[in-house]
Amino acid sequence: MMASSSSLSNLFLQFSILLLIVPLITFCKTSSSSNQTLIFSLKTQKLPQSPSDKLSFRHNVTLTVTLAVGSPPQNISMVLDTGSELSWLHCKKTPNLGSVFNPVSSSTYSPVPCSSPICKTRTRDLPIPAMCDPKTHLCHVAISYADATSIEGNLAHDTFVIGSVTRPGTLFGCMDSGLSSDSEEDAKSTGLMGMNRGSLSFVNQLGFSKFSYCISGSDSSGILLLGDGSYSWLGPIQYTPLVLQTTPLPYFDRVAYTVQLEGIRVGSKILSLPKSVFVPDHTGAGQTMVDSGTQFTFLMGPVYTALKTEFITQTKSVLKLVDDPNFVFQGTMDLCFRVGSLTRPNFSGLPVVSLMFRGAEMSVSGQKLLYRVNGAGTAGKDEVYCFTFGNSDLLGIEAFVIGHHHQQNVWMEFDLAKSRVGFAGNVRCDLASQRLGLRE
């Protein structure tokens, strides 16, 4: 989930399925700077999906980490977002919102004053630079998103407790305005955990040079791992180097996990596209980001059109197109199919879509290619399934985004020290906790 400076982000509080990461259970010794690897158990919880087919863009899945903040500790949940830098918590006491952080109750809470060097220097990497609030004389910060929403508050320090590890003085945004409503969905999460490569990100503040996660494709367990860890049952991990850009460009997020997409294969056919369509232009538009805060995968217009055309060609014998040209799921996904209500799509007959990165590939196959739209079918007749690749143009962004739906049952490793992202495919993420000896 990216801030508006990267032209990508969306209100995570609107999501309607949660993957819950319960508190730390096991430690593994490592040689990393933090000297420990923290392993969390990941679970899924489903909530009702909206039946509307013409919603503004929103997610149906978010990854949430449960931990404790303050003294005495207050239990909170934070959306795990590799597309954001500054972590923040809801700090406003809002009626009907039980999931908020109360700074008044924490003896270790410390707001950042305007005079602090942090307010003047370290926040220059934020999309909107911090400023002094003349009323409170505290360091004020605001984050804007591409859907025109924003959230504001003050920078602050407090103690974050992750399992048995205590991290005093962690910097975050204590937000008290914006992105708030009384909806049940909004009450599910207290804040956002920024996990990108920026100096203010949670992973960098805690001193971890690597983290991994494995998302189950079913209602079962997976894991989040902070620190180093290698396991024989993973099989080989393919690595693709990060694209590092030192020159500031208007449409390039320099602290995102940017990789180089080089091509797309549908079945055995590679799309006939010039390499240049995958390379960012002189403004930075066209970078490819791996983002845990975005659900589906979005491709720039010409690439999406080529993929859509080829997928229709290869599936015309097994899938029936929705005959309504105005049907666009969530406002961004315009390739949908009708399937008999008593059957399911012929997943085995679908071609594999392979995203070809520099040095690595990510294969999207079977059920990960189609997403069932609840309530969109005709009563007693058809169900509607939509292609899980969307058009960046419809989303209003100038980037390729690899969402976490296509990361299901893939071991995802983010190696900040070696500037690379790793993929290990065909991993049973629902069995990962058992393999690591975690208890329910």
N, C-alpha and C positions, 0 to 999 in steps of 0.2 A: 504494500500500500504506500504509494509515493505521494509526497507533498507536491503542491501545484507547480513548484519550480521545475519539477521533472515531468510536468503535465500528466501525472497519474496519481490518483488516490481516490478512495471512497470511504464513506462513513461506515466504519467497522461495527458500529453499534446497531446497525440494521440487520445483521446477519441472522439466519434462522436455523443453522445447525452448528453445534459447538463440538470441538474436539477438546476435551478437558485433560490437562496435564496435572496429575495429582502430585502432592509434595514428594520430595526426595526420599528414596528408599535405600539406595546403595551408593557407595563410593568405590572408585577404582583408582589406585595410585598411578601417577604418570610422571613424566619428566618435564611437564609444561611449567610455565611460570607460576601458575596457581598451585601446582603440585598435586592437584586432584582433578578427577573427572567426575562430574555430577550427572547422575542418570535419573531421569524422571519417567514415570509411566504415563502413557498417553491413552485416553479413552474418548469415545464418541458419545454424543447425546443429540438426538434428533428433535427438532422443533418444527411446527407447521410451516410449510412453504406457501408463499402467496400464490394464488391462482392466476394473477394477472400476467398477460403476455406482453404488456407494453409498459413495463416499469422503467423508471430511470435506472441506470446501472447500479447494481448492488450485489453483494456476495451472499451465498447460502452457507458458506463454511468459514469458520475462523479458528485459528489455533490459539488456545489460551493457556497461559502458565499461571499456576497457583503458587504464591509465596507470601511472605510476611514483611511488613514495613513498619518502622517506628519502634518506640519504647514506651509502654509495652507493645509487643508486636500486634499489628492488625492484619488479618488475613485479607488478601486482595487477589484479583485475577487480572492478568495483563495479556493483551493480544500480542502474540509473537510475530513481529513484522520485520523481515529482512529488507524492506524497502524504506524504512524510516530511521532517523538518527536519534533524536531526542526522545527519551522515554517520558511519559507523563501519567499522572493520576487525576481522577476526578476528586477535587477537594471541596466541592460545594455541597452543603447539606440540602438536598432537594427532596421534597416529599415524594414518597413512593419509590425512591431510589435507595435501596438498602446497600448497594455495592459502591460505597464511596470511601475515600480516605479522609480521616479527620485529623488534620495537623495539630489542632489544639490539644488533642489527647496524647501527643507524642513528645516526650521530654527531649528527644534528640533531633527534633525538627528544627531546621535553621534556614530561614529565607535568605536569599542572596541580595545584599543591598546594592544600590546603584554604584557605590564607590568600589565595589569589588572588581579586581582585574578580570574575573570570569565574565562579568557583564560587558566589559569593554573589548575583550580580545577573543576568548575561547568560543563565544557564540557567533563569531563572524561567519562560521561555516553553515549556520542555519539558513533556510530559505528566506526567512524574514529576520534581519538582525534584531537582537534584543535592544530594548530601549528603557529609559528610566521612567517609572511611573511617578509623576510629580506629587501625587496625593500621598502615596505610601512610602516613597523613596526606595522602592524595591525594584529589582531587575525584572522587567515585564517582557514576556515572550508570547508570540502568536504564531500559530501554524495554520496555513490555509490549504484547502484541498480542491481538487479539480471540479468537484460537484458544487462549488461555491460555498461550502460550509467552512467553518473555521473554529478554532478553540483557542482561548487565551487564559493567561494566568501568570504566575511568577516563578522564576527559577528558585530552586531550594535544594538543600541537602537533607538526607536522613539515612538511617540505617536500614539496609535491605538484608533480610535473612533468607538464605536459599538453602534449605535443608539444615545442616549443622554449620554451614559457613555464614559468617556474619560480615557484612561489608559496610562499615560506617562511612558517612560522608559521601554517599552516592548522589550525584547530581541528577535532577529530574525536573519536569515542569509540574507545578501544583496548579491545575487548571480549574477555574471557577466560573467560566462562562463559555457558551457555545456548545454545540454537539450534545445538548441535553434535552431530554423529553421525559415524559412519564411512561413511556412504553415498556412493556415487559422485556422486550429484546434489549433495550438500552440498559436495563438493570443487570445484565448478565456479566458485564466486565467493568472493572474499575478504571482501567487505563490501557496504555499501549507500551510495549517493550520494544524500543528501537534497536535493531540488531544489524544495521548496515556497517560499513567500514569507517564511518566518521569517528572522530576523536571523542565525541560525546556519547556514542552509542553504548548500550548496556554491556555488550560483550567486551568492548575495549576498556570501559571503566573497571570491569571486574578482572581484567587481566588475562582473559582467555584468548588464545591465538587460533583456536579452532572450535567449531561446534558442529553437531550433526543432528538430523532428525529423520524419522521414518514414519510416514503417515499410512495408517491402515486404510484399505479401500472398503472396509465393512465396519459394522458396529462392534469393534473389538479393540484390542490394545496395540499401542505402538510406543515409541520412545522419543524423548529429547535428550541429547547428551551434550553437556557443556564441557569442553576440554578435548583431550586426545583419546582415541580409542580405535583399535583395529581388531577385527574378529575374523577367524578363519571361515565361519559360516557365511560371511558376506560375499565371498568370491571376489573376483578382481574389481577394483574401482577404476573407472575411466576418469581422467582429469582433463579439464579444459582450462586454459589460463585466463585470468581476468584481463580485460581490456582496461589499461590504466591511461587516463587522460589528465595531464598536468595543466594544460591551458584551459582557463574558464571559457565555456561555451554556453550560449543561452538555453539550449535544449538538452544538455548532457549532464546527467547526475554523476558527479565524479566519485561519490562514495557509495554508489550502488554496486551490487554484484553483477557487473557487466561482462558478458561473454560474447564470443563472436559466432553468430549463427551463419553457416556457410551454404546451407541448402536444405531442402525437404524432399524426402522420398515417400511416395505413396505406393505401397506394394513393392514392386521391383522398379517402378518408374520414378526417376528424379525429375522434379519440376524444371521445365526449361526456362530458367530465369538467369539473368546475368548476375555475377557475384556482387556487382555494385549495389544491387537493391538491398543487400543485407548489411552494407557498410554505412556507418553514420556519415552524414554530409558535413559541410563546413560549419553548420550551426550546431552540430551534435545530434540532430534529429535522426532517428533510426538506430539508436543503441538497443541492445538486447539485454534485458534485466531478468534475473531469477528472483522472484518475489513471493515470499510466503504470505503476504498480505493481500494477494489477488487470487481469486479462485480459479478462473479459467485462463487459457492462453490466448493472447491477442497478437495478431500479425498486421503489419503495415498493409495498406490497401492492395497494391499490386500483387503482393505475395499471397494475401488471403484469397483474392479472386482466383488466382491460379490453383491454389489448394482446393478451394470450393468446387471449381469446375472439374478437376481431376477426380475428386472424391465422388461427385455425382456420377461421373462417367463409369467409375469402377463399381458403384453400388446400385446402379439402376435396376439390376435384376433381383435385388434382395431388399431394397428400401423404396418406399413410396413417398414422394415429396408432398409436403403440406401445400394445398392448392391455393392458399390465401397469400398473395404477394405482400400483404401488409403485416403478416405475422412476424414479429421480431421479438424473440425471447429476451427479456431484460433490456430491451432497447439496443442490444449489441450483437445478438446472435441470430442471423437471418437464414440459416440453413437448417430446416426442421423437417421431420418425417412423421408420417402417420403409420401406426402399427395397431393391429387388431387388439382389442381390449383383453382378450383371453390368451394372447400370445406375447412374446417378447421379441425384440429385434434379433435377427440371426447374427449374433455377435461373432460367431466363428467364421461367417462369410464376409466380414469386413476386412478391408486391407489395412495392414499396419502402416501408421504414419510415423516416420522417423525424422526427428529433428537432428540435423547434422551440424554439430559444433566443431570447432577446431580441436581435433584430438579425441573427441567423444561423441556418442550418439545417445539420444533418449528416445525410446520406442513407445509409442502410444497405441494401444491395441484394445480390442474387445470392448468391455463395458466403459472404459475410460474415454471412448470416442463419442458416446452418446449419453445425454443427460435427460432423464424423464421429467417432463413439465407437469407437475401436479395440477389437476383441475382444468387442463387445456383441451382434453379430449371431448368428443361428443358422447353424451350419455349413452351407455350400452354399446357403443361402437368402437371408436378408435382412441388410442392414446397417442400423445405427441412426445417425440424425443428430438432433441436438438444437438447439433454438432458442437463439440466442446472447444472449438476454435472460434474466436470472434474477430471482428474487424476493428482494428485500432481507430480507423476513421470514424466509426460510429461511436466509439468511446470518447473521441475527442483528444487523443494523445498522439504523439509523434515518436512512438517507440514500439519495439517488440517486447512482450512481457510473457515470461514462462510462469504460469500460475501453479498453485499447489495441487490442483485436481490431477494434473498430469505428473505430479511427483508422487502419487500414491504408489505404495509398494516399491519405491525406489529409495535406497539409502542416499540421503543428501548430505554431503560434507562441504562445509565452508571453511576453507583454510586461509586465514588472513596472513599468516606468516609466509606462506609460499605463493600467495596471490593466485589462488586457483579454486575451482569448484569441482567436486567429485560426484560421480553417479555410480551406483551399483544397482543394476536393474533386477527385476524378478525376485525381490526380497519379500518374504512373508512378514510384513511389519506387525501383523497381529500376533506373531509368535516371538517377536524380538524380545519382549520382556521375559518370556520363559527362558529363552536362550541365555539371557543375561542374569538369570537367577533372581529376578524381582518377584516379590510377593504381592498378591492382590491386596 
